[in-house]
Amino acid sequence: MLALNAFLSATVLLSSSVTVETLPAAAAVNWIGVSAPSPDVVWVSGSDATIGRSLDGGQTWNISKPSTTALEFRDIEALDSNQAYALSIGENGDSRVYYTSNGGESWLLRYRASGEQFLNCMATAPSGEAWITGDTIDGRWDMVRSADGRNWLTARNAIGQAPQAGEGGLAASGGCIRFNNEVWAIGTANATVARVLYKGVTRIRFQVLDTPIAAGPSAGIASVWPYSDKHMLMVGGDLNHPEARPRIAEYKDGDFIDWPEPPLDGALYSLTITPDSDVLVTNPSGAALHNASTNEWTKISEANIWNSACVADHCYLVGKEGYIGKFTVTE
């Protein structure tokens, strides 16, 4: 594993209350996955089979590569400073799950998809349970589950309804599946209707919710956030038709609530709720923050940002060409 020091190269002030620090850390790859299990510990994953880990809030980084194959790690789920799962995407065996227990010094291959399996996103729960969602195959759902992080099994009968033709996911940020507040939620794409699959931890099968998010080929939900099984927020859009709306929707107690559109061009890739309950969204045109009190958006970055993660009073942003940013959440 290579040690690589980073330094603070720029400070960008794009609103009166948010300062985004640009950290040219880790490596000049396209960063897509990010996970921050504690304020000073952050993991990032991306192209060329590259994983980065920082123990000092992004000032210095350790770089590791789970595979000699140039895999693209679109999702990383860190449990703490030493343990993390990394998910790569692709067909013909390129969709894989690796695990480290020693901070990236070594990685174990825990699951490798076969044939035409294409896995999109992964989420883990504190109990050790993990779910991965993939594109449907031959009219059947294709999901992978682990009860303990060691044994991974295909789970194709976990959904209460059959998939639509071509239904799958968008592997834009690893956010198309999320565990929060004892609820699993999955956003779907590439079909006539963008849907949310959701279930509480005590349920066996996922229920299905039709949403108004722009749908179709290369369109749908890229990131979902469950507050409960009756309250969920979702973002996405159409990768081929950036003008398609809506790109954000809130479902609460049986109804969808209209939201103002964020000041970003094109489909939204990631969705994160900040520690003070504001909403952070990102895509290749930047990042925007929604103030819950004023119901207004502020664009806080114009960098090419694919993903974000928040913990305590810090939020991390990652994107193309080695971009890693950080800002402090203000009350």
C-alpha positions as CSV (number, residue, x, y, z in Angstrom):
1,M,0.0,0.0,0.0
2,L,1.3,3.4,-1.0
3,A,1.4,6.4,1.4
4,L,0.5,9.7,-0.3
5,N,0.4,13.1,1.4
6,A,-2.2,15.6,0.5
7,F,-2.3,19.3,1.1
8,L,-5.0,21.9,0.9
9,S,-4.7,23.5,-2.5
10,A,-7.7,25.8,-2.8
11,T,-10.6,27.2,-0.9
12,V,-13.8,28.1,-2.8
13,L,-16.4,30.2,-1.3
14,L,-19.7,30.0,-3.2
15,S,-22.2,31.0,-0.6
16,S,-22.2,33.1,2.5
17,S,-22.3,30.1,4.8
18,V,-20.5,27.2,3.1
19,T,-16.8,27.1,2.3
20,V,-15.7,24.1,0.2
21,E,-12.1,23.0,0.5
22,T,-10.6,21.3,-2.5
23,L,-8.1,18.6,-1.5
24,P,-6.0,17.2,-4.4
25,A,-5.4,14.1,-2.4
26,A,-5.1,10.4,-3.0
27,A,-4.7,9.9,-6.7
28,A,-5.7,11.4,-10.1
29,V,-8.4,8.8,-10.8
30,N,-12.2,9.3,-11.1
31,W,-13.5,9.1,-7.6
32,I,-17.1,7.8,-7.4
33,G,-17.6,6.0,-4.0
34,V,-17.2,7.7,-0.6
35,S,-17.9,6.6,2.9
36,A,-17.2,8.4,6.2
37,P,-17.7,6.2,9.3
38,S,-16.4,9.0,11.6
39,P,-15.4,12.7,11.2
40,D,-11.7,12.0,10.6
41,V,-12.0,8.7,8.8
42,V,-13.0,8.8,5.1
43,W,-12.7,6.1,2.4
44,V,-13.0,6.8,-1.4
45,S,-13.1,4.4,-4.4
46,G,-12.9,4.8,-8.1
47,S,-11.4,3.9,-11.4
48,D,-8.3,1.8,-12.1
49,A,-9.2,-0.4,-9.1
50,T,-8.1,2.4,-6.7
51,I,-9.2,2.8,-3.0
52,G,-8.1,5.7,-0.8
53,R,-8.3,5.9,3.0
54,S,-7.7,8.9,5.2
55,L,-7.4,9.0,9.0
56,D,-7.1,12.8,9.3
57,G,-10.1,14.2,7.5
58,G,-8.6,14.1,4.1
59,Q,-5.2,15.7,4.8
60,T,-3.2,12.5,4.0
61,W,-4.1,9.4,2.2
62,N,-3.2,5.7,1.9
63,I,-3.8,4.2,-1.5
64,S,-4.5,0.5,-2.1
65,K,-5.7,-1.7,-5.1
66,P,-7.8,-4.8,-4.3
67,S,-7.2,-6.1,-7.9
68,T,-4.7,-5.9,-10.6
69,T,-7.6,-5.7,-13.1
70,A,-8.6,-2.1,-13.9
71,L,-11.9,-2.4,-12.1
72,E,-14.2,0.6,-11.5
73,F,-15.2,0.7,-7.8
74,R,-18.4,2.7,-7.8
75,D,-19.3,2.1,-4.2
76,I,-17.5,1.7,-0.9
77,E,-19.1,1.0,2.5
78,A,-16.8,1.6,5.4
79,L,-17.6,0.1,8.8
80,D,-14.7,1.9,10.6
81,S,-11.1,2.9,10.1
82,N,-10.0,-0.7,9.3
83,Q,-13.0,-2.5,7.8
84,A,-14.6,-1.7,4.4
85,Y,-16.4,-3.3,1.5
86,A,-15.8,-2.1,-2.0
87,L,-18.1,-2.9,-5.0
88,S,-16.9,-2.8,-8.6
89,I,-19.3,-2.8,-11.6
90,G,-19.4,-4.4,-15.0
91,E,-20.3,-7.6,-16.8
92,N,-18.3,-10.8,-17.4
93,G,-17.2,-11.1,-13.7
94,D,-16.2,-7.4,-13.2
95,S,-19.0,-6.9,-10.7
96,R,-17.2,-7.9,-7.4
97,V,-17.2,-7.3,-3.7
98,Y,-13.9,-7.0,-1.9
99,Y,-13.4,-6.7,1.9
100,T,-10.5,-5.4,4.0
101,S,-10.1,-5.8,7.8
102,N,-6.7,-4.0,8.0
103,G,-7.3,-0.6,6.5
104,G,-6.6,-1.7,2.9
105,E,-3.3,-3.5,3.6
106,S,-4.9,-6.6,2.0
107,W,-8.3,-7.3,0.4
108,L,-10.4,-10.5,0.2
109,L,-12.7,-11.2,-2.7
110,R,-16.0,-12.0,-1.1
111,Y,-18.3,-12.1,-4.1
112,R,-17.9,-12.2,-7.9
113,A,-20.8,-12.0,-10.2
114,S,-21.1,-14.4,-13.1
115,G,-21.8,-13.9,-16.8
116,E,-24.2,-11.0,-17.5
117,Q,-24.7,-10.0,-13.9
118,F,-24.2,-6.2,-13.5
119,L,-24.3,-5.0,-10.0
120,N,-25.0,-1.3,-9.3
121,C,-25.0,-0.4,-5.6
122,M,-24.4,-1.8,-2.2
123,A,-25.5,-0.9,1.4
124,T,-24.7,-2.3,4.8
125,A,-26.4,-2.2,8.2
126,P,-24.8,-2.1,11.6
127,S,-26.0,-5.7,12.2
128,G,-23.7,-6.9,9.4
129,E,-26.5,-7.5,6.9
130,A,-25.7,-6.2,3.4
131,W,-27.7,-5.9,0.1
132,I,-26.5,-5.3,-3.4
133,T,-28.9,-4.5,-6.3
134,G,-28.2,-5.3,-9.9
135,D,-29.9,-5.0,-13.3
136,T,-32.6,-7.5,-13.9
137,I,-31.8,-10.6,-16.0
138,D,-34.4,-12.4,-18.2
139,G,-37.3,-10.7,-16.5
140,R,-36.1,-11.5,-13.0
141,W,-34.7,-9.4,-10.2
142,D,-31.0,-9.8,-9.6
143,M,-30.0,-9.0,-6.0
144,V,-27.3,-10.3,-3.7
145,R,-27.6,-10.5,0.1
146,S,-25.3,-11.3,3.0
147,A,-26.5,-11.7,6.6
148,D,-23.0,-11.4,8.0
149,G,-20.7,-10.0,5.3
150,R,-19.0,-13.4,4.8
151,N,-21.5,-15.4,2.9
152,W,-23.1,-13.8,-0.1
153,L,-26.1,-15.3,-1.9
154,T,-28.3,-14.4,-4.9
155,A,-31.7,-13.2,-3.8
156,R,-34.1,-13.1,-6.7
157,N,-37.4,-13.6,-4.9
158,A,-37.1,-10.7,-2.4
159,I,-39.4,-8.3,-4.3
160,G,-43.2,-8.4,-4.0
161,Q,-43.8,-7.6,-7.7
162,A,-42.1,-8.6,-11.0
163,P,-39.7,-6.2,-12.6
164,Q,-40.6,-4.0,-15.6
165,A,-38.8,-4.7,-18.9
166,G,-35.2,-3.6,-18.6
167,E,-35.6,-2.4,-15.0
168,G,-32.3,-2.0,-13.1
169,G,-30.3,0.7,-11.5
170,L,-28.0,3.7,-12.1
171,A,-24.5,3.0,-10.8
172,A,-23.8,6.8,-10.7
173,S,-22.9,7.1,-7.0
174,G,-23.6,3.9,-5.1
175,G,-26.7,5.6,-3.7
176,C,-29.4,3.6,-5.5
177,I,-29.6,1.4,-2.3
178,R,-29.6,2.8,1.2
179,F,-30.1,1.5,4.8
180,N,-31.4,4.2,7.2
181,N,-33.6,4.1,10.3
182,E,-34.1,0.4,10.1
183,V,-35.4,0.6,6.5
184,W,-33.8,-0.7,3.2
185,A,-34.7,1.3,0.1
186,I,-33.7,0.8,-3.5
187,G,-34.3,3.2,-6.4
188,T,-34.8,1.7,-9.9
189,A,-34.1,3.0,-13.4
190,N,-34.1,2.1,-17.1
191,A,-37.8,1.2,-17.2
192,T,-41.1,2.9,-17.9
193,V,-41.6,4.0,-14.3
194,A,-38.9,4.8,-11.8
195,R,-39.7,2.9,-8.6
196,V,-38.6,2.5,-5.0
197,L,-38.3,-0.9,-3.4
198,Y,-38.4,-0.7,0.3
199,K,-38.8,-2.9,3.4
200,G,-38.2,-2.7,7.2
201,V,-35.7,-5.0,8.8
202,T,-38.5,-7.4,10.0
203,R,-40.1,-7.8,6.6
204,I,-39.1,-10.6,4.2
205,R,-39.9,-9.0,0.9
206,F,-39.5,-5.5,-0.5
207,Q,-42.7,-3.5,-1.3
208,V,-42.9,-1.5,-4.5
209,L,-43.6,2.2,-4.9
210,D,-44.2,4.0,-8.3
211,T,-42.6,7.5,-8.3
212,P,-42.8,10.5,-10.6
213,I,-39.1,10.8,-11.1
214,A,-38.2,11.0,-14.9
215,A,-38.0,7.5,-16.3
216,G,-37.0,5.5,-19.4
217,P,-33.7,4.2,-20.8
218,S,-30.7,5.6,-18.9
219,A,-33.2,7.4,-16.6
220,G,-34.7,6.9,-13.1
221,I,-33.6,7.1,-9.5
222,A,-29.9,7.4,-8.9
223,S,-30.0,7.9,-5.1
224,V,-32.6,7.3,-2.4
225,W,-32.9,8.2,1.3
226,P,-35.4,6.5,3.6
227,Y,-36.4,8.4,6.7
228,S,-38.9,5.6,7.4
229,D,-41.0,3.1,5.4
230,K,-43.6,5.9,4.9
231,H,-41.2,8.8,4.3
232,M,-38.5,8.8,1.6
233,L,-36.6,11.2,-0.5
234,M,-35.2,10.4,-4.0
235,V,-33.2,12.0,-6.8
236,G,-32.3,11.1,-10.3
237,G,-33.4,12.1,-13.8
238,D,-32.5,11.3,-17.4
239,L,-28.9,11.0,-18.4
240,N,-29.7,11.5,-22.1
241,H,-32.3,14.3,-21.7
242,P,-31.0,16.7,-19.0
243,E,-34.2,18.8,-19.2
244,A,-36.4,15.9,-18.0
245,R,-38.3,16.6,-14.8
246,P,-38.8,16.0,-12.0
247,R,-35.4,15.1,-10.7
248,I,-36.3,15.1,-7.0
249,A,-39.3,13.9,-5.1
250,E,-40.4,13.3,-1.5
251,Y,-42.8,10.6,-0.5
252,K,-44.6,11.0,2.8
253,D,-47.6,9.2,4.2
254,G,-49.0,8.1,0.9
255,D,-48.4,11.3,-1.1
256,F,-45.6,12.8,-3.2
257,I,-44.5,16.3,-2.2
258,D,-43.3,18.8,-4.9
259,W,-39.7,20.1,-4.4
260,P,-38.0,23.1,-6.0
261,E,-35.5,21.9,-8.6
262,P,-31.8,22.3,-7.6
263,P,-29.6,24.8,-9.5
264,L,-27.7,22.0,-11.3
265,D,-27.8,21.0,-14.9
266,G,-28.8,17.4,-15.8
267,A,-29.7,14.3,-13.9
268,L,-28.8,14.3,-10.2
269,Y,-26.3,11.6,-9.1
270,S,-26.1,11.6,-5.3
271,L,-28.3,12.5,-2.3
272,T,-27.1,13.0,1.3
273,I,-28.8,14.4,4.3
274,T,-26.5,16.6,6.3
275,P,-26.3,16.3,10.1
276,D,-28.5,19.4,10.5
277,S,-31.1,17.9,8.1
278,D,-30.3,19.9,5.0
279,V,-30.3,18.1,1.7
280,L,-27.1,17.8,-0.4
281,V,-27.2,16.8,-4.1
282,T,-24.4,16.5,-6.6
283,N,-23.8,15.8,-10.3
284,P,-21.2,16.6,-13.0
285,S,-22.3,20.3,-12.9
286,G,-21.5,20.7,-9.2
287,A,-23.1,20.4,-5.7
288,A,-26.1,22.2,-4.2
289,L,-27.4,22.5,-0.7
290,H,-31.1,22.8,0.3
291,N,-31.9,24.7,3.4
292,A,-34.7,23.1,5.3
293,S,-35.8,26.3,6.9
294,T,-36.0,28.5,3.9
295,N,-36.8,25.8,1.3
296,E,-34.1,27.3,-1.0
297,W,-31.2,25.8,-2.8
298,T,-27.6,27.2,-2.8
299,K,-25.0,26.0,-5.3
300,I,-21.8,25.4,-3.3
301,S,-19.5,24.0,-6.0
302,E,-19.1,23.8,-9.8
303,A,-16.7,20.9,-9.8
304,N,-17.6,17.6,-11.5
305,I,-18.9,15.8,-8.4
306,W,-20.4,12.3,-8.4
307,N,-20.9,11.5,-4.7
308,S,-21.0,12.8,-1.2
309,A,-21.0,11.7,2.4
310,C,-21.6,13.5,5.7
311,V,-20.7,12.7,9.3
312,A,-20.8,14.9,12.4
313,D,-20.1,18.4,11.1
314,H,-18.2,17.4,8.0
315,C,-19.3,16.6,4.4
316,Y,-17.1,15.1,1.8
317,L,-17.5,15.5,-2.0
318,V,-15.8,13.3,-4.6
319,G,-15.6,13.4,-8.4
320,K,-13.7,13.2,-11.7
321,E,-10.0,13.7,-12.2
322,G,-9.1,13.1,-8.5
323,Y,-11.5,15.7,-7.1
324,I,-12.1,15.5,-3.3
325,G,-13.7,18.3,-1.4
326,K,-14.8,19.0,2.1
327,F,-17.0,21.5,3.9
328,T,-18.2,22.1,7.4
329,V,-21.9,22.0,8.2
330,T,-23.0,25.2,9.9
331,E,-25.9,25.5,12.2
